[in-house]
Amino acid sequence: MTIKKIVIMYHHHGSYGHTRRILHFIAALKNLPLEIVIIAGGELTPFMHPLFPTSVKLVELPPLISDGHFKHLRPVNTALTLNETKGQRLDLIKKIIRTEAPDILCCEFFPFGRHQIAEEFTTAIQLVREQQKKTFVISTMRDLLGVHLSKEKKELIGRYSQLFDDILVHGDKDFLSFDQELIPLIQDKIFYTGYLTHAPPLQRKIHSPKRILVSMGGGRDGEKIIEIIFQLAQALPQHHFKLITGEFSPPNDLPKSANVEVLTLGPDLLQELKRAHFFISMCGYNTFCEAYLSQIPTLFIPRDFEPEQLLRAREASLKVEWMSYIPLSKLTVEAIFTKIQNDFLEITDIYPINMSGLENVQQYFRKLLSC
């Protein structure tokens, strides 16, 4: 079979979650006759670089990052203006697309987000459409958008969606349907793959004392949770806390506590979950998958300045027996203490969620490549 070339464009604002999902996505393509080129628009840190397979061609654009609420972009290289950085990025994208001449172009999170850099995606799509050969253009998206949409943004999404042949949503519509107000715009293009995760169901190895695992994901917005955890640790001296603050956690002097172990970079979270009695997380995409597969009593504390994590946590608490949530705005030591005391439970019912995203993505591409 002839080897085809796929170019995958993705951008993260300092969130490890998008990178992890891209890594799962390319893992699904591993045994296919595909040459993979990744165009990364965010800042890839020394922790992230080794995670990409050596077989993948990784091209890094001059990175842009956002503020804590993902509203405004700024260049990492402060010697350049935002417009200068955008110009350099666009020139590099044009060069890559013309040089690589992909058979498949895949855009992560666009057209549903990344509108501040929409020109990068639309330029790449325009260039592949001008090729003599047919190029298939795909959007790859998490389980839900989870942002408040203005009329203008909805119109933008509707217009941009027409540029794509297919839209792969990495979720399960029977558990959490993609944003209902957007479905009419993409009804004929959407394909649910199931959740993207490497994780098999875990065989847990429980030890004493009771171990509480706390993961802050990337860590940019977990300061309030970290503060509460140290207060909680004082109230529960008989418990051992392992706190994973995340690579992007703001540097500060954490208090010292004999029963709190702090790690900055994420270890293999699944291995930690095997040994934990209770799990606390913000309900990002990846930690939700791992909490589901671990079948460990889980408390989600979703961020409240955008609804993505809140929607996922709320749905999980309604359908999955061992999951509950407290919105970040309502978090207190007393509230989290009550959850931990009450939720060391025996699981009697497992709500089915499609976690076979890797297999389904691979099957999708096998079919596409055979056309």
Secondary structure, 3 states (H helix, E strand, C coil): CCCEEEEEEECCCCCHHHHHHHHHHHHHCCCCCEEEEEEECCCCCCCCHHHCCCCCEEEECCCEEECCCCCCEEECCCCCCHHHHHHHHHHHHHHHHHHHCCCEEEEECCCCCCHHHHHHHHHHHHHHHCCCCCCEEEEEECCCCCCCCCHHHHHHHHHHHCCCCEEEECCCCCCCCCCCCCHHHHCCCEEECCCCCCCCCCCCCCCCCCEEEEECCCCCCCHHHHHHHHHHHHHCCCCEEEEECCCCCCCCCCCCCCCEEEECCCCCHHHHHHCCCEEEECCCHHHHHHHHHHCCCEEECCCCCCCHHHHHHHHHHHHCCCEEECCHHHCCHHHHHHHHHHCCCCCCCCCCCCCCHHHHHHHHHHHHHHC
